[in-house]
């Protein structure tokens, strides 16, 4: 494997490990919902609704890596 592939692999593994630890931490912190009524959304999440959303974070990281890969291959490809 090339050095670029190893770097991307380690970055991806780092993101996965961080996401797993963060998810477990948040899951333990939240109490179970009682009854049919939802609990109040925490203030931190209300203030940063898009930044704290894991779906938007995943898309941002994916497109960032994709742009880096396209740039790398565009600069190293023999036309």
Secondary structure, 3 states (H helix, E strand, C coil): CCHHHHHHHHHHHHHHHHHHHHHHHHHHHCCCCCCCCCCCCCHHHHHCCCCCCHHHHHHHHHHHHHHHHHHHHHHHCCC
